[in-house]
């Protein structure tokens, strides 16, 4: 979804700043307004806030060039133009994100943090709570637009899915896999004790409880991802059998085979959800582009020529932490 929005954002930028919108590219007159979309303002404050959030997603230059800043702000403005068109479309249909939906989404995010930690992260990242909520509302707006407006426009029949499945059959190949217990301990005696526990009760927690000196892992891996030593140790074993001991600098290791799963190709019924996801995403991109083209053909988008003078608000030189 984010990829589609960015593709559309570049299109919006090219159109909004190019000759295609020359007829309606009048300059907004209000102070602090960098653009208008069908009469609704996009402010410099919004532009700078969104640029700051974008900078948090990855390392940035401490002293970017003027050209680089103009490019970044142009991309951010194009995002805001597209977002305004999306929001206006939802409003016309009575589907705008409600305060209740925003509060529920915020509560879900806060639930992942210990008490007081969420606010602390915002402080450490120099993020204003109201600005963060506006970013969250924007995300919910785009998600709702795709879910309620674009997705119903997409039709997917079984014949189309079947054709994709046949053409991309290699994508549904599952290589052979193996499940086994890895038992590692400081001495061969304690590792052998753990093997006996696994034979009685193949449960990692049970082994750890009875032989706490042994490290236990219940692993399920593709055969081609096994180390050479583990592959050789498991070769020829039947389910329930343990390998010979492997000596290492940190002690001894034995592997207990649980099951081998042979290679197979997902049958069409099991592959269908994956096929549907791919085809729907492809069609969403096309439907979005068509919608955006239609919107831009009739929208009144005014962009200030002073965008080239926009400078970022003061901020720390480096901010690499993840935002809430």
C-alpha positions in Angstrom: 0.0 0.0 0.0 2.8 2.4 0.9 4.6 1.6 -2.4 1.5 2.4 -4.4 1.0 5.7 -2.5 4.6 6.7 -3.2 4.2 5.9 -6.9 1.1 8.0 -6.9 2.8 10.7 -5.0 5.5 11.2 -7.6 2.8 11.4 -10.2 1.0 14.0 -8.2 4.2 16.0 -7.8 5.0 15.9 -11.5 1.5 17.0 -12.4 1.1 19.6 -9.6 4.3 21.3 -10.4 4.3 20.8 -14.1 2.5 22.1 -17.1 -0.5 19.8 -16.7 -1.7 21.9 -13.8 -0.5 25.2 -15.2 -4.0 26.4 -15.7 -4.8 26.1 -12.0 -1.4 26.6 -10.5 -2.3 29.9 -8.8 -0.4 30.7 -5.7 -2.1 30.3 -2.3 -2.3 33.8 -0.7 -2.6 32.9 3.0 0.5 33.2 5.1 1.9 29.8 5.9 0.0 28.0 3.2 2.1 26.1 0.7 -0.7 24.5 -1.3 -4.5 24.2 -1.6 -6.4 21.2 -2.8 -9.9 22.1 -3.9 -9.8 25.1 -1.6 -8.4 23.3 1.4 -5.0 24.5 2.6 -1.9 22.5 3.2 0.2 24.4 5.7 4.0 24.8 6.0 3.6 23.4 9.5 2.0 20.2 8.1 4.8 20.0 5.4 7.6 20.3 8.0 6.0 17.9 10.4 5.6 15.2 7.7 9.2 15.8 6.5 10.4 15.3 10.1 8.6 12.0 10.4 10.0 10.9 7.0 13.5 11.7 8.3 12.9 9.4 11.3 12.5 6.4 9.0 16.1 6.2 8.1 19.5 7.9 8.5 19.6 11.3 6.9 22.3 13.8 5.9 23.4 16.2 8.7 23.8 19.0 6.2 21.8 18.3 3.0 22.1 20.5 0.0 19.5 23.0 -1.0 18.6 20.9 -4.0 18.3 17.8 -1.8 15.9 19.6 0.6 13.8 20.9 -2.3 13.5 17.4 -3.6 12.5 16.0 -0.2 10.0 18.7 0.4 8.5 18.3 -3.0 8.0 14.6 -2.4 6.4 15.3 0.9 4.1 17.9 -0.6 3.0 15.5 -3.3 2.2 13.0 -0.5 0.1 15.6 1.2 -1.7 16.5 -2.0 -2.6 12.8 -2.6 -3.6 12.4 1.0 -5.9 15.5 0.7 -7.6 14.0 -2.3 -8.0 10.7 -0.5 -9.5 12.4 2.5 -11.9 14.4 0.4 -13.1 11.3 -1.4 -13.8 9.6 2.0 -15.6 12.6 3.2 -17.9 12.7 0.2 -18.9 9.1 1.0 -19.3 9.7 4.7 -16.3 7.4 5.5 -13.8 9.8 7.1 -11.7 8.4 9.9 -13.6 9.2 13.2 -12.2 10.3 16.5 -13.3 7.0 17.9 -11.3 5.0 15.3 -8.3 7.2 15.9 -8.5 6.7 19.7 -8.8 2.9 19.3 -5.8 2.8 17.1 -3.8 4.9 19.5 -4.8 2.7 22.4 -3.7 -0.4 20.5 -0.3 1.1 19.9 0.1 2.3 23.5 -0.7 -1.2 24.8 2.7 -2.3 23.4 4.5 0.0 25.8 4.9 -0.1 29.6 3.1 2.7 31.4 4.7 6.0 30.7 7.2 4.6 28.1 5.2 5.8 25.1 5.3 9.5 26.1 9.0 9.0 26.9 9.7 7.8 23.4 7.9 10.8 21.9 10.0 13.2 24.1 13.3 11.5 23.2 12.4 11.7 19.5 11.3 15.4 19.7 7.8 14.4 18.5 4.8 16.5 19.4 1.9 14.3 20.4 -0.6 16.1 18.3 1.6 15.8 15.2 2.0 12.1 15.9 -1.8 11.7 16.1 -2.1 13.5 12.8 0.3 11.1 11.2 -1.7 8.2 12.7 -4.9 9.6 11.3 -3.2 9.9 7.9 -2.2 6.3 8.0 -5.7 5.2 9.0 -7.2 7.4 6.2 -5.1 5.7 3.5 -5.9 2.2 4.9 -9.6 3.0 5.0 -9.5 4.4 1.5 -8.0 1.2 0.1 -10.3 -1.0 2.1 -13.6 0.8 1.6 -13.2 2.6 -1.8 -10.6 0.8 -3.9 -10.9 -2.9 -2.8 -14.7 -3.1 -3.7 -13.7 -2.1 -7.3 -11.6 -5.2 -7.8 -13.0 -8.4 -9.2 -11.1 -11.6 -9.1 -12.4 -14.8 -10.7 -11.1 -18.3 -10.2 -9.9 -18.7 -13.8 -7.6 -15.7 -13.3 -6.2 -17.1 -10.1 -5.7 -20.6 -11.7 -3.8 -19.1 -14.6 -1.5 -17.2 -12.2 -1.0 -20.3 -10.2 0.1 -22.3 -13.2 2.3 -19.6 -14.6 4.1 -19.1 -11.2 4.0 -22.7 -10.0 7.6 -22.4 -8.8 6.6 -19.8 -6.3 4.5 -22.5 -4.5 7.2 -25.1 -4.2 8.0 -26.0 -0.5 11.4 -27.5 -0.1 12.0 -30.5 2.2 12.0 -29.6 5.9 13.0 -31.2 9.1 11.9 -30.8 12.7 14.2 -31.8 15.5 15.3 -31.0 19.1 18.7 -29.5 19.5 20.2 -30.4 22.9 23.4 -28.7 24.0 25.1 -29.0 27.4 28.4 -28.7 29.2 28.9 -32.5 29.5 27.9 -35.6 27.5 26.2 -37.1 30.6 23.7 -34.2 31.0 23.0 -34.2 27.2 22.3 -37.9 27.3 19.9 -37.3 30.2 18.1 -34.7 28.1 17.8 -37.2 25.2 16.1 -39.7 27.6 13.6 -37.0 28.7 12.8 -36.2 25.1 12.1 -39.9 24.4 9.5 -39.9 27.2 8.1 -36.4 26.6 9.0 -34.5 23.4 8.5 -31.1 24.9 11.2 -28.4 25.2 9.8 -27.0 28.5 9.8 -30.5 30.1 13.5 -31.0 29.1 14.5 -27.6 30.5 12.6 -28.4 33.7 14.2 -31.7 34.3 17.7 -31.0 33.0 18.2 -27.3 33.4 21.9 -27.4 32.5 21.0 -28.3 28.9 20.0 -25.7 26.3 16.9 -27.0 24.4 15.5 -25.8 21.0 12.6 -27.2 19.1 13.6 -26.3 15.5 11.9 -26.7 12.2 14.2 -25.8 9.3 14.5 -26.3 5.5 17.0 -29.0 4.8 19.1 -26.7 2.7 19.4 -24.3 5.6 21.0 -26.9 7.9 24.7 -26.7 8.7 26.8 -29.4 7.1 27.4 -30.9 10.6 23.7 -31.0 11.5 22.7 -32.4 8.1 25.2 -35.2 8.5 24.1 -35.9 12.1 20.4 -36.1 11.1 21.0 -38.3 8.0 19.5 -41.8 8.3 17.7 -41.1 11.5 14.1 -42.3 12.1 11.7 -40.0 14.0 12.5 -40.3 17.7 16.1 -41.3 17.2 19.0 -39.2 18.4 22.2 -38.4 16.6 25.7 -39.1 17.8 27.2 -36.4 20.0 28.8 -33.4 18.4 31.7 -32.0 20.4 32.3 -28.3 20.5 34.1 -25.6 22.4 31.1 -25.0 24.5 30.3 -28.7 25.3 28.3 -31.4 23.5 25.3 -31.4 21.2 22.9 -34.1 20.2 20.0 -33.8 17.8 16.7 -35.7 18.1 14.7 -36.1 14.9 11.0 -35.4 15.3 9.8 -35.5 11.6 10.9 -35.1 8.0 8.6 -33.3 5.7 9.2 -34.0 2.0 9.3 -31.4 -0.7 5.9 -30.6 -2.2 4.0 -28.0 -4.2 1.0 -26.3 -2.6 -2.2 -27.5 -4.2 -4.4 -24.8 -5.7 -6.8 -24.6 -2.8 -4.1 -23.9 -0.3 -2.2 -21.6 -2.7 -5.3 -19.5 -3.5 -5.0 -17.0 -0.5 -1.4 -16.3 -1.6 -2.5 -15.9 -5.3 -5.4 -13.7 -4.3 -3.1 -11.4 -2.2 -0.7 -10.9 -5.1 -3.4 -10.3 -7.7 -5.3 -7.9 -5.5 -2.2 -5.8 -4.8 -1.4 -5.6 -8.5 -5.0 -4.5 -9.3 -5.0 -2.1 -6.4 -2.1 -0.3 -8.0 -3.9 0.0 -11.3 -7.2 1.1 -9.7 -5.4 3.7 -7.6 -3.5 5.1 -10.6 -6.8 5.4 -12.5 -8.5 7.1 -9.6 -5.7 9.5 -9.1 -5.6 10.4 -12.8 -9.3 11.1 -12.7 -8.9 13.2 -9.5 -6.1 15.3 -10.9 -8.0 16.0 -14.1 -10.7 17.8 -12.2 -9.0 19.0 -9.0 -8.1 22.6 -8.3 -4.5 22.2 -7.0 -2.6 25.4 -6.2 1.0 25.2 -5.2 3.1 28.1 -3.9 6.2 28.9 -6.0 7.9 29.7 -2.6 8.3 26.0 -2.0 11.9 26.4 -3.1 12.5 28.7 -0.1 11.1 26.2 2.5 13.6 25.2 5.1 13.3 22.5 7.8 12.6 23.4 11.4 15.5 23.1 13.8 16.1 19.5 14.7 18.9 17.3 16.0 21.5 16.3 13.4 20.9 12.6 13.8 17.7 10.8 14.8 17.9 7.1 14.0 15.5 5.6 16.5 12.2 4.1 15.5 9.1 6.2 16.1 6.2 4.8 18.2 
